[in-house]
Amino acid sequence: HSREGMPVTLEALEASWMPWRGEGSLWHGTHTDAVPSIAREGLRPQERTHVHLAESTASRVGKRANVGVMLEVSPPRVFAHGLGIFRSPNGVVLAREVPPDCIVGVVGVSS
């Protein structure tokens, strides 16, 4: 899900996915040193089209190598911002972005 060379709009891409209708929190793994900027700016997709999320802290999806923390994301808060959450055909849960107030917890990950 890279932006480079993407032949369709974000809306068309999202229309090809199923809306996510799960229950409970979603998770995003990141490095500890990224937490201050995420607290200010939220989760942004950077070079990708969407932020990758996971339905459990045990999932490998939504984690970067050498993750230091898992960020807990509140889907109702994401929806309150008018943003969708989607499941792509390969099962990945995705959002265009996650505003800072949608991050409701931080859990440390031991190596």
N, C-alpha and C positions, 0 to 999 in steps of 0.2 A: 504494500500500500504506500508506494512512494509517489511524491508529487512530480518528480522529474519524468517528463515525457507522457504524463497522464493524458489520454485522449478524450476523457469525458469530464463533465463537471462534477463537483462534489454531490450535488443533488441527484444526478443520474447514478452515480456510484451508490449512494445511500438507497436509492429506489431499487437497486438490485439485491439489497440485503433485507433480512427480516428485522422488524423492530424487536428489540430485546424486551422481554416481559418477565424477567426473573424477579426473584424476591431477595431481599437482603442487600448487604453492602457489596460493592465491587472493590477491587484492589489494584494498585499499581506499584510495582517495585522500582526503587531508584536508589541512588547513592546518597548517603547521609549529607554530603556537602551540597547537594542540590536542593535540600529542603527549604532553606531560607528564600531562594528565588521562587520556588514553587509556592510558598506561602504568600508571596507578593503577587505573582502572576498567574497562578494556577498551573494546570498541566496543559502544555501546548504540544502539538504533534511534531514540531521541528521540521525535518525533511519529509516526514510521512504525511499522509492525508488526514489521519486520525490518531488519537491517543489509544494505545492498546491497554485493555483492562482485563482482569481475571475475576472469576466468580469465587475463588478461594485463595487463601494465602499459600496453599500448597501447589497451586498451578504454576507451570513454567511460563505460561503466557503472561505478558505484562511485567516480566522481570528482566532486568538488565544483568549482565555478568557482574558478579561480586556485589550484589544488592546489599545495602545496609539497612534499609527500612522498607516496609510495605505501607503505602498510604491508603487509608480507608476512604472510599468515595460513596457519598449518599446519592443513589439514583433519584429519589424524589426532589432533591435540591437541584440536580442537573436538569430534570424535567421542568422545574419551576423557572429556570432560565430560558425555557423555550428550546432547549437542545435535545436532540434525540440520542438514544443509545441503540446500537445495532449489533446483530450477530451476522458475521460474514459466512459464506458457504463453508469455509474451513473451520468454523466454530469460534473464531476470535470475536470477543466483545469489544466494540469500538465506539468512541465518541469524538466529535470534532475537536472538542476541548473540554476541560473540566475547570470551571472558575474556582478561585481560592476558597470561597465559602462552602463549596461542595465537598471539600476534604475535611472529614470529621474525626480522623484519628491517624495515629502513626504507631506502627508496631515494629520494634527492632527485630532484625533477622540475625541469628547467630550463624557464624561460618561453619 
